[in-house]
């Protein structure tokens, strides 16, 4: 299983998202710190979960980081996170993110 699938599985299991997109952005970071040949070093996550209700943006990020702490300590160099509840997404009228 690749890192994209690992991230996806862990977040689905723990946060039960209604929307989740995990993207390997490593190809945008060739020549930058932390880039590894073959990718799987830089990721972005878009996630909508009701488990974020009442949780501020910083603590949402901490929740995701905690779930991926082993991967962040070893494999993942950078992780961009957009985390919302469905109510927040629906209130903007823009759909997801």
Gaussian input, Z-matrix of N, CA and C with variables (Angstrom, degrees):
# hf/3-21g

backbone

0 1
 N
 C     1     B1
 C     2     B2     1     A1
 N     3     B3     2     A2     1     D1
 C     4     B4     3     A3     2     D2
 C     5     B5     4     A4     3     D3
 N     6     B6     5     A5     4     D4
 C     7     B7     6     A6     5     D5
 C     8     B8     7     A7     6     D6
 N     9     B9     8     A8     7     D7
 C    10    B10     9     A9     8     D8
 C    11    B11    10    A10     9     D9
 N    12    B12    11    A11    10    D10
 C    13    B13    12    A12    11    D11
 C    14    B14    13    A13    12    D12
 N    15    B15    14    A14    13    D13
 C    16    B16    15    A15    14    D14
 C    17    B17    16    A16    15    D15
 N    18    B18    17    A17    16    D16
 C    19    B19    18    A18    17    D17
 C    20    B20    19    A19    18    D18
 N    21    B21    20    A20    19    D19
 C    22    B22    21    A21    20    D20
 C    23    B23    22    A22    21    D21
 N    24    B24    23    A23    22    D22
 C    25    B25    24    A24    23    D23
 C    26    B26    25    A25    24    D24
 N    27    B27    26    A26    25    D25
 C    28    B28    27    A27    26    D26
 C    29    B29    28    A28    27    D27
 N    30    B30    29    A29    28    D28
 C    31    B31    30    A30    29    D29
 C    32    B32    31    A31    30    D30
 N    33    B33    32    A32    31    D31
 C    34    B34    33    A33    32    D32
 C    35    B35    34    A34    33    D33
 N    36    B36    35    A35    34    D34
 C    37    B37    36    A36    35    D35
 C    38    B38    37    A37    36    D36
 N    39    B39    38    A38    37    D37
 C    40    B40    39    A39    38    D38
 C    41    B41    40    A40    39    D39
 N    42    B42    41    A41    40    D40
 C    43    B43    42    A42    41    D41
 C    44    B44    43    A43    42    D42
 N    45    B45    44    A44    43    D43
 C    46    B46    45    A45    44    D44
 C    47    B47    46    A46    45    D45
 N    48    B48    47    A47    46    D46
 C    49    B49    48    A48    47    D47
 C    50    B50    49    A49    48    D48
 N    51    B51    50    A50    49    D49
 C    52    B52    51    A51    50    D50
 C    53    B53    52    A52    51    D51
 N    54    B54    53    A53    52    D52
 C    55    B55    54    A54    53    D53
 C    56    B56    55    A55    54    D54
 N    57    B57    56    A56    55    D55
 C    58    B58    57    A57    56    D56
 C    59    B59    58    A58    57    D57
 N    60    B60    59    A59    58    D58
 C    61    B61    60    A60    59    D59
 C    62    B62    61    A61    60    D60
 N    63    B63    62    A62    61    D61
 C    64    B64    63    A63    62    D62
 C    65    B65    64    A64    63    D63
 N    66    B66    65    A65    64    D64
 C    67    B67    66    A66    65    D65
 C    68    B68    67    A67    66    D66
 N    69    B69    68    A68    67    D67
 C    70    B70    69    A69    68    D68
 C    71    B71    70    A70    69    D69
 N    72    B72    71    A71    70    D70
 C    73    B73    72    A72    71    D71
 C    74    B74    73    A73    72    D72
 N    75    B75    74    A74    73    D73
 C    76    B76    75    A75    74    D74
 C    77    B77    76    A76    75    D75
 N    78    B78    77    A77    76    D76
 C    79    B79    78    A78    77    D77
 C    80    B80    79    A79    78    D78
 N    81    B81    80    A80    79    D79
 C    82    B82    81    A81    80    D80
 C    83    B83    82    A82    81    D81
 N    84    B84    83    A83    82    D82
 C    85    B85    84    A84    83    D83
 C    86    B86    85    A85    84    D84
 N    87    B87    86    A86    85    D85
 C    88    B88    87    A87    86    D86
 C    89    B89    88    A88    87    D87
 N    90    B90    89    A89    88    D88
 C    91    B91    90    A90    89    D89
 C    92    B92    91    A91    90    D90
 N    93    B93    92    A92    91    D91
 C    94    B94    93    A93    92    D92
 C    95    B95    94    A94    93    D93
 N    96    B96    95    A95    94    D94
 C    97    B97    96    A96    95    D95
 C    98    B98    97    A97    96    D96
 N    99    B99    98    A98    97    D97
 C   100   B100    99    A99    98    D98
 C   101   B101   100   A100    99    D99
 N   102   B102   101   A101   100   D100
 C   103   B103   102   A102   101   D101
 C   104   B104   103   A103   102   D102
 N   105   B105   104   A104   103   D103
 C   106   B106   105   A105   104   D104
 C   107   B107   106   A106   105   D105
 N   108   B108   107   A107   106   D106
 C   109   B109   108   A108   107   D107
 C   110   B110   109   A109   108   D108
 N   111   B111   110   A110   109   D109
 C   112   B112   111   A111   110   D110
 C   113   B113   112   A112   111   D111
 N   114   B114   113   A113   112   D112
 C   115   B115   114   A114   113   D113
 C   116   B116   115   A115   114   D114
 N   117   B117   116   A116   115   D115
 C   118   B118   117   A117   116   D116
 C   119   B119   118   A118   117   D117
 N   120   B120   119   A119   118   D118
 C   121   B121   120   A120   119   D119
 C   122   B122   121   A121   120   D120
 N   123   B123   122   A122   121   D121
 C   124   B124   123   A123   122   D122
 C   125   B125   124   A124   123   D123
 N   126   B126   125   A125   124   D124
 C   127   B127   126   A126   125   D125
 C   128   B128   127   A127   126   D126
 N   129   B129   128   A128   127   D127
 C   130   B130   129   A129   128   D128
 C   131   B131   130   A130   129   D129
 N   132   B132   131   A131   130   D130
 C   133   B133   132   A132   131   D131
 C   134   B134   133   A133   132   D132
 N   135   B135   134   A134   133   D133
 C   136   B136   135   A135   134   D134
 C   137   B137   136   A136   135   D135
 N   138   B138   137   A137   136   D136
 C   139   B139   138   A138   137   D137
 C   140   B140   139   A139   138   D138
 N   141   B141   140   A140   139   D139
 C   142   B142   141   A141   140   D140
 C   143   B143   142   A142   141   D141
 N   144   B144   143   A143   142   D142
 C   145   B145   144   A144   143   D143
 C   146   B146   145   A145   144   D144
 N   147   B147   146   A146   145   D145
 C   148   B148   147   A147   146   D146
 C   149   B149   148   A148   147   D147
 N   150   B150   149   A149   148   D148
 C   151   B151   150   A150   149   D149
 C   152   B152   151   A151   150   D150
 N   153   B153   152   A152   151   D151
 C   154   B154   153   A153   152   D152
 C   155   B155   154   A154   153   D153
 N   156   B156   155   A155   154   D154
 C   157   B157   156   A156   155   D155
 C   158   B158   157   A157   156   D156
 N   159   B159   158   A158   157   D157
 C   160   B160   159   A159   158   D158
 C   161   B161   160   A160   159   D159
 N   162   B162   161   A161   160   D160
 C   163   B163   162   A162   161   D161
 C   164   B164   163   A163   162   D162
 N   165   B165   164   A164   163   D163
 C   166   B166   165   A165   164   D164
 C   167   B167   166   A166   165   D165
 N   168   B168   167   A167   166   D166
 C   169   B169   168   A168   167   D167
 C   170   B170   169   A169   168   D168
 N   171   B171   170   A170   169   D169
 C   172   B172   171   A171   170   D170
 C   173   B173   172   A172   171   D171
 N   174   B174   173   A173   172   D172
 C   175   B175   174   A174   173   D173
 C   176   B176   175   A175   174   D174
 N   177   B177   176   A176   175   D175
 C   178   B178   177   A177   176   D176
 C   179   B179   178   A178   177   D177
 N   180   B180   179   A179   178   D178
 C   181   B181   180   A180   179   D179
 C   182   B182   181   A181   180   D180
 N   183   B183   182   A182   181   D181
 C   184   B184   183   A183   182   D182
 C   185   B185   184   A184   183   D183
 N   186   B186   185   A185   184   D184
 C   187   B187   186   A186   185   D185
 C   188   B188   187   A187   186   D186
 N   189   B189   188   A188   187   D187
 C   190   B190   189   A189   188   D188
 C   191   B191   190   A190   189   D189
 N   192   B192   191   A191   190   D190
 C   193   B193   192   A192   191   D191
 C   194   B194   193   A193   192   D192
 N   195   B195   194   A194   193   D193
 C   196   B196   195   A195   194   D194
 C   197   B197   196   A196   195   D195
 N   198   B198   197   A197   196   D196
 C   199   B199   198   A198   197   D197
 C   200   B200   199   A199   198   D198
 N   201   B201   200   A200   199   D199
 C   202   B202   201   A201   200   D200
 C   203   B203   202   A202   201   D201
 N   204   B204   203   A203   202   D202
 C   205   B205   204   A204   203   D203
 C   206   B206   205   A205   204   D204
 N   207   B207   206   A206   205   D205
 C   208   B208   207   A207   206   D206
 C   209   B209   208   A208   207   D207
 N   210   B210   209   A209   208   D208
 C   211   B211   210   A210   209   D209
 C   212   B212   211   A211   210   D210
 N   213   B213   212   A212   211   D211
 C   214   B214   213   A213   212   D212
 C   215   B215   214   A214   213   D213
 N   216   B216   215   A215   214   D214
 C   217   B217   216   A216   215   D215
 C   218   B218   217   A217   216   D216
 N   219   B219   218   A218   217   D217
 C   220   B220   219   A219   218   D218
 C   221   B221   220   A220   219   D219
 N   222   B222   221   A221   220   D220
 C   223   B223   222   A222   221   D221
 C   224   B224   223   A223   222   D222
 N   225   B225   224   A224   223   D223
 C   226   B226   225   A225   224   D224
 C   227   B227   226   A226   225   D225
 N   228   B228   227   A227   226   D226
 C   229   B229   228   A228   227   D227
 C   230   B230   229   A229   228   D228
 N   231   B231   230   A230   229   D229
 C   232   B232   231   A231   230   D230
 C   233   B233   232   A232   231   D231
 N   234   B234   233   A233   232   D232
 C   235   B235   234   A234   233   D233
 C   236   B236   235   A235   234   D234
 N   237   B237   236   A236   235   D235
 C   238   B238   237   A237   236   D236
 C   239   B239   238   A238   237   D237
 N   240   B240   239   A239   238   D238
 C   241   B241   240   A240   239   D239
 C   242   B242   241   A241   240   D240
 N   243   B243   242   A242   241   D241
 C   244   B244   243   A243   242   D242
 C   245   B245   244   A244   243   D243
 N   246   B246   245   A245   244   D244
 C   247   B247   246   A246   245   D245
 C   248   B248   247   A247   246   D246
 N   249   B249   248   A248   247   D247
 C   250   B250   249   A249   248   D248
 C   251   B251   250   A250   249   D249
 N   252   B252   251   A251   250   D250
 C   253   B253   252   A252   251   D251
 C   254   B254   253   A253   252   D252
 N   255   B255   254   A254   253   D253
 C   256   B256   255   A255   254   D254
 C   257   B257   256   A256   255   D255
 N   258   B258   257   A257   256   D256
 C   259   B259   258   A258   257   D257
 C   260   B260   259   A259   258   D258
 N   261   B261   260   A260   259   D259
 C   262   B262   261   A261   260   D260
 C   263   B263   262   A262   261   D261
 N   264   B264   263   A263   262   D262
 C   265   B265   264   A264   263   D263
 C   266   B266   265   A265   264   D264
 N   267   B267   266   A266   265   D265
 C   268   B268   267   A267   266   D266
 C   269   B269   268   A268   267   D267
 N   270   B270   269   A269   268   D268
 C   271   B271   270   A270   269   D269
 C   272   B272   271   A271   270   D270
 N   273   B273   272   A272   271   D271
 C   274   B274   273   A273   272   D272
 C   275   B275   274   A274   273   D273
 N   276   B276   275   A275   274   D274
 C   277   B277   276   A276   275   D275
 C   278   B278   277   A277   276   D276
 N   279   B279   278   A278   277   D277
 C   280   B280   279   A279   278   D278
 C   281   B281   280   A280   279   D279
 N   282   B282   281   A281   280   D280
 C   283   B283   282   A282   281   D281
 C   284   B284   283   A283   282   D282
 N   285   B285   284   A284   283   D283
 C   286   B286   285   A285   284   D284
 C   287   B287   286   A286   285   D285
 N   288   B288   287   A287   286   D286
 C   289   B289   288   A288   287   D287
 C   290   B290   289   A289   288   D288

   B1=1.4455
   B2=1.5293
   B3=1.3311
   B4=1.4557
   B5=1.5229
   B6=1.3279
   B7=1.4597
   B8=1.5253
   B9=1.3190
   B10=1.4699
   B11=1.5161
   B12=1.3142
   B13=1.4630
   B14=1.5278
   B15=1.3238
   B16=1.4626
   B17=1.5199
   B18=1.3280
   B19=1.4632
   B20=1.5302
   B21=1.3186
   B22=1.4664
   B23=1.5317
   B24=1.3157
   B25=1.4680
   B26=1.5174
   B27=1.3177
   B28=1.4640
   B29=1.5305
   B30=1.3416
   B31=1.4620
   B32=1.5270
   B33=1.3355
   B34=1.4679
   B35=1.5285
   B36=1.3043
   B37=1.4627
   B38=1.5284
   B39=1.3044
   B40=1.4657
   B41=1.5238
   B42=1.3465
   B43=1.4630
   B44=1.5289
   B45=1.3174
   B46=1.4664
   B47=1.5293
   B48=1.3095
   B49=1.4605
   B50=1.5307
   B51=1.3328
   B52=1.4640
   B53=1.5260
   B54=1.3205
   B55=1.4663
   B56=1.5244
   B57=1.3219
   B58=1.4617
   B59=1.5197
   B60=1.3287
   B61=1.4614
   B62=1.5215
   B63=1.3192
   B64=1.4595
   B65=1.5224
   B66=1.3297
   B67=1.4591
   B68=1.5201
   B69=1.3194
   B70=1.4613
   B71=1.5258
   B72=1.3166
   B73=1.4642
   B74=1.5219
   B75=1.3025
   B76=1.4645
   B77=1.5245
   B78=1.3231
   B79=1.4605
   B80=1.5325
   B81=1.3273
   B82=1.4643
   B83=1.5308
   B84=1.3168
   B85=1.4665
   B86=1.5213
   B87=1.3158
   B88=1.4630
   B89=1.5280
   B90=1.3170
   B91=1.4535
   B92=1.5210
   B93=1.3245
   B94=1.4695
   B95=1.5211
   B96=1.3148
   B97=1.4642
   B98=1.5224
   B99=1.2998
   B100=1.4533
   B101=1.5106
   B102=1.3446
   B103=1.4667
   B104=1.5245
   B105=1.3330
   B106=1.4622
   B107=1.5210
   B108=1.2895
   B109=1.4622
   B110=1.5217
   B111=1.3030
   B112=1.4579
   B113=1.5178
   B114=1.3314
   B115=1.4612
   B116=1.5124
   B117=1.3309
   B118=1.4639
   B119=1.5238
   B120=1.3392
   B121=1.4556
   B122=1.5322
   B123=1.3174
   B124=1.4623
   B125=1.5382
   B126=1.3289
   B127=1.4605
   B128=1.5195
   B129=1.3337
   B130=1.4619
   B131=1.5273
   B132=1.3384
   B133=1.4555
   B134=1.5258
   B135=1.3223
   B136=1.4586
   B137=1.5172
   B138=1.3289
   B139=1.4545
   B140=1.5234
   B141=1.3305
   B142=1.4595
   B143=1.5217
   B144=1.3338
   B145=1.4606
   B146=1.5200
   B147=1.3082
   B148=1.4589
   B149=1.5221
   B150=1.3204
   B151=1.4651
   B152=1.5258
   B153=1.3358
   B154=1.4556
   B155=1.5364
   B156=1.3183
   B157=1.4674
   B158=1.5247
   B159=1.3212
   B160=1.4572
   B161=1.5161
   B162=1.3334
   B163=1.4676
   B164=1.5323
   B165=1.3287
   B166=1.4629
   B167=1.5305
   B168=1.3287
   B169=1.4711
   B170=1.5264
   B171=1.3188
   B172=1.4667
   B173=1.5239
   B174=1.3093
   B175=1.4649
   B176=1.5245
   B177=1.3144
   B178=1.4757
   B179=1.5209
   B180=1.3265
   B181=1.4609
   B182=1.5294
   B183=1.3234
   B184=1.4651
   B185=1.5249
   B186=1.3370
   B187=1.4711
   B188=1.5273
   B189=1.3362
   B190=1.4661
   B191=1.5265
   B192=1.3218
   B193=1.4708
   B194=1.5280
   B195=1.3121
   B196=1.4706
   B197=1.5349
   B198=1.3229
   B199=1.4673
   B200=1.5252
   B201=1.3318
   B202=1.4686
   B203=1.5318
   B204=1.3383
   B205=1.4675
   B206=1.5233
   B207=1.3215
   B208=1.4720
   B209=1.5205
   B210=1.3261
   B211=1.4646
   B212=1.5247
   B213=1.3449
   B214=1.4633
   B215=1.5263
   B216=1.3119
   B217=1.4687
   B218=1.5266
   B219=1.3360
   B220=1.4544
   B221=1.5236
   B222=1.3103
   B223=1.4583
   B224=1.5185
   B225=1.3140
   B226=1.4604
   B227=1.5241
   B228=1.3266
   B229=1.4586
   B230=1.5317
   B231=1.3345
   B232=1.4640
   B233=1.5207
   B234=1.3314
   B235=1.4625
   B236=1.5262
   B237=1.3247
   B238=1.4640
   B239=1.5257
   B240=1.3346
   B241=1.4612
   B242=1.5208
   B243=1.3313
   B244=1.4583
   B245=1.5181
   B246=1.3337
   B247=1.4598
   B248=1.5300
   B249=1.3197
   B250=1.4549
   B251=1.5156
   B252=1.3364
   B253=1.4620
   B254=1.5270
   B255=1.3162
   B256=1.4698
   B257=1.5261
   B258=1.3292
   B259=1.4643
   B260=1.5255
   B261=1.3225
   B262=1.4631
   B263=1.5250
   B264=1.3048
   B265=1.4621
   B266=1.5232
   B267=1.3149
   B268=1.4622
   B269=1.5238
   B270=1.3236
   B271=1.4747
   B272=1.5219
   B273=1.3254
   B274=1.4627
   B275=1.5208
   B276=1.3155
   B277=1.4583
   B278=1.5125
   B279=1.3224
   B280=1.4530
   B281=1.5164
   B282=1.3159
   B283=1.4476
   B284=1.5109
   B285=1.2944
   B286=1.4702
   B287=1.5224
   B288=1.3081
   B289=1.4462
   B290=1.5079
   A1=108.14
   A2=116.39
   A3=121.13
   A4=111.29
   A5=115.50
   A6=120.28
   A7=111.89
   A8=118.46
   A9=120.62
   A10=109.90
   A11=116.98
   A12=121.93
   A13=111.59
   A14=117.00
   A15=120.86
   A16=110.84
   A17=116.36
   A18=120.87
   A19=110.00
   A20=116.37
   A21=122.04
   A22=110.98
   A23=116.51
   A24=120.75
   A25=111.90
   A26=117.20
   A27=121.25
   A28=110.65
   A29=117.33
   A30=120.12
   A31=111.74
   A32=117.09
   A33=119.62
   A34=111.15
   A35=116.46
   A36=121.24
   A37=112.02
   A38=116.89
   A39=120.93
   A40=114.92
   A41=117.71
   A42=119.94
   A43=114.29
   A44=118.17
   A45=122.94
   A46=112.49
   A47=117.97
   A48=119.89
   A49=113.24
   A50=114.79
   A51=119.98
   A52=109.79
   A53=116.16
   A54=122.64
   A55=107.27
   A56=116.69
   A57=121.07
   A58=109.19
   A59=115.16
   A60=121.32
   A61=106.95
   A62=116.39
   A63=122.63
   A64=106.93
   A65=116.37
   A66=121.15
   A67=110.17
   A68=116.10
   A69=121.60
   A70=107.28
   A71=116.55
   A72=122.60
   A73=112.50
   A74=117.72
   A75=122.17
   A76=112.73
   A77=117.69
   A78=120.62
   A79=112.28
   A80=117.79
   A81=121.30
   A82=111.69
   A83=117.34
   A84=121.64
   A85=113.64
   A86=117.13
   A87=120.99
   A88=108.81
   A89=115.86
   A90=121.45
   A91=113.97
   A92=117.21
   A93=121.15
   A94=110.12
   A95=114.80
   A96=121.12
   A97=110.86
   A98=115.52
   A99=121.03
   A100=115.52
   A101=117.72
   A102=119.35
   A103=109.46
   A104=115.00
   A105=121.40
   A106=109.04
   A107=116.48
   A108=121.11
   A109=108.71
   A110=117.19
   A111=120.88
   A112=113.20
   A113=116.65
   A114=120.25
   A115=113.55
   A116=114.48
   A117=123.47
   A118=112.91
   A119=116.16
   A120=120.78
   A121=112.32
   A122=117.59
   A123=123.30
   A124=108.63
   A125=116.00
   A126=120.38
   A127=111.80
   A128=114.88
   A129=120.35
   A130=107.67
   A131=114.13
   A132=121.41
   A133=108.52
   A134=116.33
   A135=122.92
   A136=105.58
   A137=116.77
   A138=119.67
   A139=110.62
   A140=114.79
   A141=122.37
   A142=106.63
   A143=115.41
   A144=120.26
   A145=109.75
   A146=115.87
   A147=120.38
   A148=111.23
   A149=117.48
   A150=120.80
   A151=111.74
   A152=117.28
   A153=121.65
   A154=111.88
   A155=118.00
   A156=120.82
   A157=110.62
   A158=116.24
   A159=121.27
   A160=114.71
   A161=117.25
   A162=122.60
   A163=108.01
   A164=116.83
   A165=118.55
   A166=111.13
   A167=115.26
   A168=121.90
   A169=111.90
   A170=117.50
   A171=120.87
   A172=110.54
   A173=117.80
   A174=120.11
   A175=112.25
   A176=117.97
   A177=120.07
   A178=109.65
   A179=115.44
   A180=119.99
   A181=110.08
   A182=116.09
   A183=120.43
   A184=111.20
   A185=117.01
   A186=120.36
   A187=110.19
   A188=116.42
   A189=120.92
   A190=109.84
   A191=117.20
   A192=120.55
   A193=111.08
   A194=116.82
   A195=120.40
   A196=110.81
   A197=116.53
   A198=120.06
   A199=112.19
   A200=116.28
   A201=120.97
   A202=112.02
   A203=117.54
   A204=120.45
   A205=113.71
   A206=117.75
   A207=119.49
   A208=111.16
   A209=116.05
   A210=120.90
   A211=110.95
   A212=116.97
   A213=120.76
   A214=111.43
   A215=116.96
   A216=121.15
   A217=112.15
   A218=117.01
   A219=118.42
   A220=114.78
   A221=118.54
   A222=121.97
   A223=114.29
   A224=117.02
   A225=121.42
   A226=110.00
   A227=115.66
   A228=120.55
   A229=111.27
   A230=116.65
   A231=120.77
   A232=110.05
   A233=115.03
   A234=121.07
   A235=108.86
   A236=115.85
   A237=121.78
   A238=107.23
   A239=117.50
   A240=121.15
   A241=110.49
   A242=115.69
   A243=123.00
   A244=105.49
   A245=116.63
   A246=121.36
   A247=110.11
   A248=115.92
   A249=122.32
   A250=111.09
   A251=115.30
   A252=121.42
   A253=106.89
   A254=117.39
   A255=119.99
   A256=110.87
   A257=118.38
   A258=121.32
   A259=110.74
   A260=117.41
   A261=120.79
   A262=111.05
   A263=116.42
   A264=120.87
   A265=109.62
   A266=117.25
   A267=121.55
   A268=112.30
   A269=117.58
   A270=120.57
   A271=112.32
   A272=117.76
   A273=119.56
   A274=111.61
   A275=117.73
   A276=121.59
   A277=113.27
   A278=117.03
   A279=121.75
   A280=112.91
   A281=118.08
   A282=119.86
   A283=109.35
   A284=116.91
   A285=121.39
   A286=108.99
   A287=116.15
   A288=127.42
   A289=112.24
   D1=132.47
   D2=177.81
   D3=-78.75
   D4=171.79
   D5=-177.26
   D6=-66.21
   D7=-35.07
   D8=177.28
   D9=-58.63
   D10=-45.85
   D11=-179.99
   D12=-68.27
   D13=-35.75
   D14=177.58
   D15=-63.89
   D16=-47.49
   D17=178.39
   D18=-60.25
   D19=-47.96
   D20=-179.64
   D21=-57.10
   D22=-49.37
   D23=-177.49
   D24=-63.06
   D25=-44.50
   D26=-178.23
   D27=-63.79
   D28=-45.11
   D29=-178.95
   D30=-68.91
   D31=-38.11
   D32=177.38
   D33=-63.93
   D34=-42.22
   D35=-178.10
   D36=-64.78
   D37=-42.10
   D38=-172.84
   D39=-93.28
   D40=-29.29
   D41=-174.15
   D42=-112.76
   D43=-5.47
   D44=178.29
   D45=43.61
   D46=57.49
   D47=-174.97
   D48=-72.17
   D49=149.78
   D50=172.21
   D51=-86.95
   D52=-16.84
   D53=177.31
   D54=-147.56
   D55=133.28
   D56=177.24
   D57=-152.40
   D58=125.78
   D59=173.98
   D60=-131.00
   D61=122.71
   D62=176.56
   D63=-113.62
   D64=124.92
   D65=-175.81
   D66=-124.00
   D67=131.52
   D68=173.84
   D69=-83.62
   D70=107.31
   D71=-178.55
   D72=-97.79
   D73=13.82
   D74=-173.30
   D75=-56.33
   D76=-35.78
   D77=-177.24
   D78=-63.06
   D79=-19.32
   D80=176.71
   D81=-80.08
   D82=-7.58
   D83=-172.92
   D84=-118.68
   D85=18.50
   D86=177.50
   D87=-56.88
   D88=128.53
   D89=179.95
   D90=88.17
   D91=-6.03
   D92=179.20
   D93=-96.82
   D94=167.32
   D95=179.50
   D96=-57.80
   D97=137.21
   D98=175.45
   D99=85.27
   D100=-10.67
   D101=179.82
   D102=-69.58
   D103=138.03
   D104=175.59
   D105=-122.01
   D106=142.80
   D107=173.89
   D108=-55.72
   D109=131.28
   D110=-178.59
   D111=95.61
   D112=-6.83
   D113=175.34
   D114=81.60
   D115=-150.66
   D116=-178.84
   D117=58.62
   D118=41.00
   D119=177.61
   D120=-124.05
   D121=-29.32
   D122=-177.29
   D123=-125.52
   D124=126.04
   D125=-176.28
   D126=-133.18
   D127=154.76
   D128=168.63
   D129=-124.74
   D130=146.35
   D131=-178.59
   D132=-129.93
   D133=128.73
   D134=169.18
   D135=-113.01
   D136=121.75
   D137=-175.60
   D138=-140.28
   D139=137.24
   D140=174.15
   D141=-120.59
   D142=119.81
   D143=-178.60
   D144=-146.72
   D145=140.01
   D146=176.92
   D147=-71.43
   D148=-13.40
   D149=176.94
   D150=-70.55
   D151=-9.02
   D152=176.52
   D153=-90.04
   D154=-5.77
   D155=-178.80
   D156=-58.76
   D157=129.24
   D158=179.26
   D159=77.26
   D160=5.33
   D161=-178.03
   D162=-109.86
   D163=129.89
   D164=-179.20
   D165=-72.68
   D166=168.72
   D167=-173.85
   D168=-57.91
   D169=-44.37
   D170=-178.31
   D171=-63.27
   D172=-43.59
   D173=-179.32
   D174=-71.74
   D175=-27.48
   D176=172.64
   D177=-63.42
   D178=-44.01
   D179=177.97
   D180=-61.63
   D181=-42.00
   D182=178.60
   D183=-62.10
   D184=-39.04
   D185=178.60
   D186=-59.10
   D187=-46.87
   D188=-179.36
   D189=-66.03
   D190=-44.17
   D191=179.28
   D192=-60.39
   D193=-40.67
   D194=179.51
   D195=-61.99
   D196=-41.02
   D197=-179.97
   D198=-67.65
   D199=-25.49
   D200=-177.08
   D201=-112.69
   D202=22.50
   D203=-173.10
   D204=-59.63
   D205=-38.03
   D206=179.43
   D207=-65.29
   D208=-43.90
   D209=-179.45
   D210=-67.76
   D211=-38.28
   D212=178.27
   D213=-67.26
   D214=-29.47
   D215=179.35
   D216=-78.51
   D217=-18.25
   D218=-174.30
   D219=-125.47
   D220=-50.46
   D221=-169.04
   D222=-107.19
   D223=-45.71
   D224=-175.23
   D225=-81.51
   D226=125.22
   D227=177.50
   D228=-89.23
   D229=-39.66
   D230=-177.35
   D231=-143.00
   D232=143.07
   D233=-178.14
   D234=-140.32
   D235=115.57
   D236=176.14
   D237=-97.34
   D238=131.54
   D239=-174.20
   D240=-127.29
   D241=128.82
   D242=168.71
   D243=-117.26
   D244=112.52
   D245=-174.15
   D246=-126.77
   D247=124.59
   D248=-178.72
   D249=-140.02
   D250=168.96
   D251=168.60
   D252=-97.72
   D253=164.41
   D254=178.71
   D255=-64.78
   D256=-34.19
   D257=178.28
   D258=-62.31
   D259=-39.76
   D260=178.56
   D261=-65.77
   D262=-41.70
   D263=179.13
   D264=-65.32
   D265=-45.83
   D266=-178.22
   D267=-66.44
   D268=-31.30
   D269=-177.81
   D270=-72.58
   D271=-21.68
   D272=-179.86
   D273=-81.84
   D274=-20.44
   D275=-177.20
   D276=73.09
   D277=6.65
   D278=-177.37
   D279=-101.47
   D280=-1.66
   D281=-174.32
   D282=76.32
   D283=-153.99
   D284=-175.96
   D285=-75.35
   D286=123.12
   D287=174.34
   D288=47.38

